[in-house]
Amino acid sequence: MGGPPNLYSFQDVDKDLAPNLRKYVLEQQNEALARHGVFRVAVSGGSLPKTLAKALLAPSNGSKDDTPEFSKWEVFYADERCVPLDHEDSNHNLVKQDLLDRIPQELGQPKVYPIDEQYLDDPKECADQYEKTLVSIFAARDSVKLPLFDLLLLGCGPDGHTCSLFPDHPLLREQDAWVLSISDSPKPPPKRITLSLPVVLHAAKIGFVATGGGKKDILKKIFETEQGGNLPSGLVNRGAGEKVSWFCDASATEGVNFPRRGSVM
């Protein structure tokens, strides 16, 4: 597995965290474009899209390394709620409002893969259809066991859930499917789809964004305890190790006994 995950802690979200998150995302973009000419990223909802927008829509310093090439991005959803795409609970709606609709024309537009609205009443079919979309893109030329995302951008709930993978849920044991359905989410809305844990762990890089004092207890648990290591976010830490980077503010990391970094190198 290599080394431990990277925990970044910043004093201020706007002044410090967002610019470092920008550097991190664009590093992954540039490496992906050098590898295969496209940047495949999956995102979650919550407060993440707003922070991502602060990071990516800030003025560029003019260098090629600091320019988002959105026309070469393919955006997927790490999880999604089975609601219409313009619904306030839709992750796609959040990402569209906070980021996609605000991208300047000259930077181009990503190709975006939302869920198919005709399957909203059947989460299992919705998940199967989204998996077929992934298969058509990631396994079009050859048979692959798992899709390889260049970057996953995730959040962490106060219970340690990430994507729509919740603590002690049977979905955590799923080994084969790429996309899973859940009809009994402990957090509303109950019907959702989510990437499976093996797909999350297989990503080239995984970035968590967790800010605010409401996150400090769960971060302390995840980074310091055996019990926290078995929560979904802790399982990502344990399974992906140094591929994982946490972008947090000082409020979220207060009292967390784990080596932290102050900037992306």
Salt bridges, closest charged atoms under 4 A:
ASP14 OD1 - LYS54 NZ 3.07
ASP66 OD1 - ARG22 NE 2.83
GLU69 OE2 - LYS64 NZ 3.00
GLU69 OE1 - LYS72 NZ 3.07
GLU74 OE1 - ARG40 NE 2.79
ASP89 OD2 - HIS87 ND1 3.83
ASP98 OD1 - LYS50 NZ 3.60
ASP101 OD2 - LYS96 NZ 3.18
ASP128 OD2 - LYS124 NZ 3.06
ASP150 OD1 - ARG35 NH2 2.76
ASP150 OD2 - HIS36 NE2 3.14
ASP159 OD1 - HIS161 ND1 2.69
ASP184 OD1 - HIS169 NE2 3.04
GLU224 OE2 - LYS220 NZ 3.01
GLU226 OE2 - ARG238 NH2 3.65
GLU254 OE1 - LYS216 NZ 3.56
